[in-house]
Amino acid sequence: MSRLRWFIFGVVSVVVIGLGGGYLFVTSGGVSLDTAAPPLPFERTLADLALKASYAPSVNQQNPLPLTDANLLAGAQVYKGQQCAMCHGTPGEAQTAIARGMFPVPPRLFESGETVTDDPEGVTFWKITHGIRLSGMPGFAKTLSDAERWQLTMLLAHANKLPPVARVALVR
């Protein structure tokens, strides 16, 4: 056999053995879908790469709504009323039981270090609209209007400097 044929045979063999080994690993219980199980090697890295590739076209998308107390208050009301607070919590509130049972644990969007205030608005809007596969984060494109999703985006972009009217709406 020529060198090229041996090379092709080698590549095909590695792919077949890799896929077969992966299949056997998964079907023999090597991958636990238990939310308390430790993540697989490179799981977070692969998930982050896929997420960034998905929202990349939305990075420069700008919020069409003006930054007003009324829009921030509306965003706070949607946040409290549309299951956002159930997983992500509200300012000063302990982590919810639902959030403690999720994998990955949802970020506490009003706690320092976990906010999305540094994310471009287009990215936050994309996440609210489409959700994040395999994370528990649902997409709200079918349940919230564009305006409501942009109001939520605005609220989260300014989570660290909300006016009193919006902060009060979140904690009562």
C-alpha positions in Angstrom: 0.0 0.0 0.0 1.1 3.5 -0.7 1.9 5.9 2.1 -1.2 7.9 1.4 -3.4 4.9 1.8 -1.7 4.0 5.1 -2.2 7.5 6.3 -5.9 7.5 5.4 -6.3 4.1 7.0 -4.6 5.4 10.2 -6.8 8.5 10.3 -10.0 6.5 9.8 -8.9 3.9 12.4 -8.3 6.7 15.0 -11.7 8.2 14.3 -13.5 4.9 14.5 -11.7 3.8 17.7 -12.2 7.3 19.3 -16.0 7.3 18.5 -16.4 3.7 19.6 -14.5 4.4 22.8 -16.5 7.5 23.5 -19.8 5.6 22.9 -18.7 2.8 25.3 -17.7 5.4 27.9 -21.0 7.2 27.7 -23.2 4.1 27.6 -21.4 2.4 30.5 -22.2 5.3 32.8 -19.0 7.2 32.4 -20.9 10.5 32.0 -23.3 11.3 34.8 -26.1 13.6 34.1 -26.5 14.2 37.8 -26.5 17.9 38.5 -24.2 17.3 41.5 -21.6 15.4 39.5 -18.3 17.2 38.8 -18.0 18.6 35.3 -16.2 16.6 32.7 -12.7 17.7 31.6 -13.0 20.6 29.2 -16.8 20.7 29.6 -16.8 24.4 30.7 -14.3 25.3 28.0 -16.3 23.7 25.2 -19.6 25.2 26.5 -18.1 28.7 26.7 -16.6 28.3 23.2 -20.0 27.2 21.7 -21.9 30.0 23.6 -19.5 32.7 22.4 -19.7 31.5 18.8 -23.5 31.6 19.1 -23.9 35.1 20.4 -20.9 36.6 18.5 -23.1 38.2 15.8 -25.1 40.0 18.5 -22.2 41.6 20.4 -22.6 45.1 18.8 -26.4 45.1 19.0 -27.6 48.2 20.9 -30.6 48.6 23.1 -33.2 50.7 21.1 -35.0 51.8 24.3 -33.9 55.0 26.2 -32.3 54.6 29.7 -35.1 55.9 31.9 -36.4 55.0 35.4 -39.7 53.9 33.8 -37.8 51.3 31.6 -35.7 50.1 34.5 -38.8 49.8 36.7 -40.6 47.8 33.9 -37.5 45.6 33.6 -37.6 45.0 37.4 -41.2 44.0 37.2 -40.6 41.6 34.4 -37.6 40.1 36.3 -39.7 39.5 39.4 -42.7 38.3 37.5 -41.2 36.0 34.8 -39.2 33.5 36.7 -35.9 35.3 36.5 -35.7 35.9 40.2 -36.6 32.3 40.9 -33.2 31.2 39.6 -31.0 34.3 39.6 -32.3 35.8 42.9 -32.8 39.4 43.9 -30.5 41.9 45.6 -29.6 40.8 49.2 -31.7 37.6 49.0 -30.2 34.2 49.8 -29.7 31.7 46.9 -33.0 30.0 46.1 -33.5 26.2 46.6 -34.1 25.9 42.8 -30.8 27.6 42.0 -28.9 25.4 44.5 -30.1 22.3 42.6 -29.1 23.4 39.1 -26.0 22.7 37.2 -24.4 24.9 36.3 -25.5 27.1 39.2 -27.1 30.2 37.7 -25.3 33.4 38.4 -26.7 35.8 41.0 -27.2 38.7 38.7 -27.2 41.4 41.5 -24.2 40.1 43.4 -20.7 41.5 42.7 -18.6 39.2 40.6 -21.6 37.6 39.0 -23.3 40.5 37.4 -23.5 40.9 33.6 -22.9 44.7 33.8 -19.7 44.3 31.7 -21.4 42.2 29.0 -22.4 44.0 25.8 -26.1 44.7 25.7 -26.5 42.6 22.6 -25.0 39.5 24.4 -27.4 39.8 27.3 -30.4 40.3 25.0 -29.3 37.2 23.0 -29.1 35.1 26.2 -32.6 36.3 27.3 -34.0 35.8 23.9 -32.5 32.4 23.0 -31.6 30.9 26.4 -28.5 28.7 26.9 -28.7 25.1 26.0 -27.8 22.5 28.7 -27.8 25.2 31.4 -31.4 25.5 32.6 -31.6 29.0 31.1 -34.8 29.1 29.0 -35.3 31.4 26.0 -37.9 34.0 26.3 -38.5 34.9 22.6 -42.0 33.4 22.7 -43.0 34.6 26.1 -41.7 38.2 26.3 -42.0 41.0 23.8 -38.9 42.7 22.3 -39.5 45.7 24.5 -39.7 43.5 27.7 -36.5 41.7 26.8 -34.7 45.0 26.2 -36.0 46.3 29.5 -34.6 43.3 31.2 -31.3 43.8 29.3 -31.2 47.4 30.5 -31.9 46.4 34.1 -29.1 43.8 34.1 -26.7 46.2 32.4 -27.2 48.7 35.2 -27.6 46.2 38.1 -24.8 47.8 40.1 -26.3 51.3 39.9 -30.1 51.0 39.8 -32.3 53.9 40.8 -34.2 53.4 44.1 -37.5 52.8 42.3 -36.1 49.8 40.4 -34.2 48.4 43.4 -37.4 48.6 45.6 -39.4 46.8 42.9 -36.9 44.0 43.0 -36.8 43.4 46.7 -40.5 43.7 47.7 
